Amino acid sequence: MTLNIAIIGAGPAGLTLAKLLQKATISCKVFEKDTDRYSLRNRGGSLDIHADSGQRALKEAGLFEEFKKLARPEGETLRIYSPDGTVLMDESRGDAGRPGEFVDRPEIDRTQLRNLLLDSLAPETVCWDYRLLKIHHSQENSKLTLTFANGNEEPNFDLVVGADGAWSRVRTSLSEVEPSYSGISGLACRISDVDSRFGMLSKHVGQGMCLNLGSDKGLLCQRNSDGTVQVYAFARLPNDWLTACGIDFTHPNARREVIDSLFSEYTPLQKSLVLNGDPDTVGRRLHMLPVGFEWTHNPRITLIGDAAHLMTPFAGVGVNLAMQDALDLAHTIIAKDTEPEDSSSLSVGLQKFEVGMWARAKQNAEATIMYQDLFFHKRGGVAMVEHFAKRRQEDEQKTGQSNKH
Ligand SMILES: Cc1cc2nc3c(=O)[nH]c(=O)nc-3n(C[C@H](O)[C@H](O)[C@H](O)COP(=O)(O)OP(=O)(O)OC[C@H]3O[C@@H](n4cnc5c(N)ncnc54)[C@H](O)[C@@H]3O)c2cc1C
């Protein structure tokens, strides 16, 4: 049975799936709304790729060696400061830090990961500037036709995979549920050439992640490979804060206004993480799908990645779940592709895949909410440091018990 497969979205989920299918000689098309591969250029951000999910997918895709050349194990370290500049925890100076599950999660820039996957695909796999508008079911042969914003129609698909992220258009064919506000908003900016322009800030941030956690708020920083530091000035804020606060987030003054209104008790050095940022800032409001989100199974349409289980980034699992979903769905499709013409068998496989993905997503969404509460805690970073200490102690007790047996 040769399936005609459309993947909507060229993010980590869609591109990983496309690569895994092509490796198994199953053809597919990826439709992406960005106009070209460079559209991500200014959307930076570093992603940690976990051994048991993202790295596994890259291994199966035959891209792990290339990944290792780009990955930054030194980017894994975490530093936590309080708003008076006190270091509460610093893994790079040898503090005990986070428990074992955080080990082996090297960082890669979002653009590097996208390029790694894109460059590995057959030419013409990705159709750029194809923003999906609608999916139609053909009456005659039960195949799917896709309508795009550029005026094109693409007919005859057996399977459409929605890998189209937070505000998935494909999801609207399966459910009326929409993401809701997570309670966290703020400003995102970045400091380019930090080492040569702002040596003190570079030292403050270190090589990995640097969290400056106050009461219900934080200046969250992540170093990228190109000497840029990504900075998020986030806090627990009402749903309408972005529009009601009166700050024009496209104006260079936005950085000063956010610092003065939300982070006035921070040290001058910490404030300069935002004040020295490049002028192109964005206001952000973080959303999530309900924990345990599921949809009624459709034999021809499914979802992976953020489209299936949007979470806030505070457990650092989004891209890893996206790549794990892609891996599991690829296995499902590959197993069915070798069988004789039997669409019900694909449907059974898809259902099993979805049930597994939903269970994994639920568990990770619960962990994400727990970590979000630690990032934005009344007692600031102390609560997170205490959490890690407790978890390490529990791990040690478990190891001690298993050594006795
Ligand atoms: C501030 C922030 C920091 C984060 N940090 C981390 C981290 O450290 N670790 C981690 O694991 N995760 C992190 N995440 C989450 C991670 O970015 C996502 O979970 C991951 O990108 C999901 O991949 P995806 O392919 O499902 O979706 P996306 O990366 O969103 O890709 C979806 C693609 O679909 C395209 N698209 C959308 N609509 C359409 C349409 N109608 N037609 C065609 N194409 C369409 C989009 O242009 C995009 O290219 C972070 C997220 C945010 C917001």
The ligand as an SDF file (V2000), in Angstrom:
LIG
                    3D

 53 58  0  0  0  0  0  0  0  0999 V2000
   10.1320   30.8410   24.2770 C   0  0  0  0  0  0  0  0  0  0  0  0
   10.1960   29.3650   24.0030 C   0  0  0  0  0  0  0  0  0  0  0  0
   11.3290   28.6220   24.4030 C   0  0  0  0  0  0  0  0  0  0  0  0
   11.3610   27.2350   24.2000 C   0  0  0  0  0  0  0  0  0  0  0  0
   12.4370   26.5070   24.6490 N   0  0  0  0  0  0  0  0  0  0  0  0
   12.4300   25.1410   24.5230 C   0  0  0  0  0  0  0  0  0  0  0  0
   13.5150   24.3190   25.0030 C   0  0  0  0  0  0  0  0  0  0  0  0
   14.5020   24.8170   25.5540 O   0  0  0  0  0  0  0  0  0  0  0  0
   13.4330   22.9630   24.8440 N   0  0  0  0  0  0  0  0  0  0  0  0
   12.3650   22.3770   24.2260 C   0  0  0  0  0  0  0  0  0  0  0  0
   12.3200   21.1360   24.1210 O   0  0  0  0  0  0  0  0  0  0  0  0
   11.3440   23.1090   23.7420 N   0  0  0  0  0  0  0  0  0  0  0  0
   11.3500   24.4750   23.8690 C   0  0  0  0  0  0  0  0  0  0  0  0
   10.3230   25.2130   23.3930 N   0  0  0  0  0  0  0  0  0  0  0  0
    9.2060   24.5070   22.7330 C   0  0  0  0  0  0  0  0  0  0  0  0
    9.5820   24.1330   21.3160 C   0  0  0  0  0  0  0  0  0  0  0  0
    9.9630   25.2900   20.6040 O   0  0  0  0  0  0  0  0  0  0  0  0
    8.3720   23.5040   20.6320 C   0  0  0  0  0  0  0  0  0  0  0  0
    7.8270   22.5220   21.4590 O   0  0  0  0  0  0  0  0  0  0  0  0
    8.7950   22.8740   19.2990 C   0  0  0  0  0  0  0  0  0  0  0  0
    9.2670   23.8630   18.4160 O   0  0  0  0  0  0  0  0  0  0  0  0
    7.6070   22.1440   18.6940 C   0  0  0  0  0  0  0  0  0  0  0  0
    7.9280   21.7230   17.3960 O   0  0  0  0  0  0  0  0  0  0  0  0
    6.7800   21.5610   16.3160 P   0  0  0  0  0  0  0  0  0  0  0  0
    7.4670   21.1230   15.0810 O   0  0  0  0  0  0  0  0  0  0  0  0
    5.6690   20.7610   16.8660 O   0  0  0  0  0  0  0  0  0  0  0  0
    6.1690   23.0380   16.1310 O   0  0  0  0  0  0  0  0  0  0  0  0
    6.8480   24.3710   15.6040 P   0  0  0  0  0  0  0  0  0  0  0  0
    8.2900   24.4180   15.9410 O   0  0  0  0  0  0  0  0  0  0  0  0
    5.9810   25.4930   16.0730 O   0  0  0  0  0  0  0  0  0  0  0  0
    6.7160   24.2500   14.0210 O   0  0  0  0  0  0  0  0  0  0  0  0
    5.4820   24.3710   13.3800 C   0  0  0  0  0  0  0  0  0  0  0  0
    5.7110   24.7800   11.9370 C   0  0  0  0  0  0  0  0  0  0  0  0
    4.4600   24.8060   11.2740 O   0  0  0  0  0  0  0  0  0  0  0  0
    4.3690   25.9810   10.4780 C   0  0  0  0  0  0  0  0  0  0  0  0
    2.9310   26.3040   10.3060 N   0  0  0  0  0  0  0  0  0  0  0  0
    2.0830   26.8010   11.2390 C   0  0  0  0  0  0  0  0  0  0  0  0
    0.8370   26.9360   10.7220 N   0  0  0  0  0  0  0  0  0  0  0  0
    0.9140   26.5090    9.4530 C   0  0  0  0  0  0  0  0  0  0  0  0
   -0.0540   26.4030    8.3920 C   0  0  0  0  0  0  0  0  0  0  0  0
   -1.3350   26.7660    8.5490 N   0  0  0  0  0  0  0  0  0  0  0  0
    0.3570   25.9220    7.1840 N   0  0  0  0  0  0  0  0  0  0  0  0
    1.6680   25.5420    6.9970 C   0  0  0  0  0  0  0  0  0  0  0  0
    2.6170   25.6380    7.9620 N   0  0  0  0  0  0  0  0  0  0  0  0
    2.2490   26.0970    9.1680 C   0  0  0  0  0  0  0  0  0  0  0  0
    5.1520   27.0170   11.2680 C   0  0  0  0  0  0  0  0  0  0  0  0
    5.5870   28.1020   10.4540 O   0  0  0  0  0  0  0  0  0  0  0  0
    6.3110   26.1800   11.7980 C   0  0  0  0  0  0  0  0  0  0  0  0
    7.4150   26.1380   10.9140 O   0  0  0  0  0  0  0  0  0  0  0  0
   10.2730   26.5920   23.5560 C   0  0  0  0  0  0  0  0  0  0  0  0
    9.1670   27.3500   23.1190 C   0  0  0  0  0  0  0  0  0  0  0  0
    9.1260   28.7200   23.3510 C   0  0  0  0  0  0  0  0  0  0  0  0
    7.9010   29.5050   22.8920 C   0  0  0  0  0  0  0  0  0  0  0  0
  1  2  1  0
  2  3  1  0
  2 52  2  0
  3  4  2  0
  4  5  1  0
  4 50  1  0
  5  6  2  0
  6  7  1  0
  6 13  1  0
  7  8  2  0
  7  9  1  0
  9 10  1  0
 10 11  2  0
 10 12  1  0
 12 13  2  0
 13 14  1  0
 14 15  1  0
 14 50  1  0
 15 16  1  0
 16 17  1  0
 16 18  1  0
 18 19  1  0
 18 20  1  0
 20 21  1  0
 20 22  1  0
 22 23  1  0
 23 24  1  0
 24 25  2  0
 24 26  1  0
 24 27  1  0
 27 28  1  0
 28 29  2  0
 28 30  1  0
 28 31  1  0
 31 32  1  0
 32 33  1  0
 33 34  1  0
 33 48  1  0
 34 35  1  0
 35 36  1  0
 35 46  1  0
 36 37  1  0
 36 45  1  0
 37 38  2  0
 38 39  1  0
 39 40  1  0
 39 45  2  0
 40 41  1  0
 40 42  2  0
 42 43  1  0
 43 44  2  0
 44 45  1  0
 46 47  1  0
 46 48  1  0
 48 49  1  0
 50 51  2  0
 51 52  1  0
 52 53  1  0
M  END
$$$$
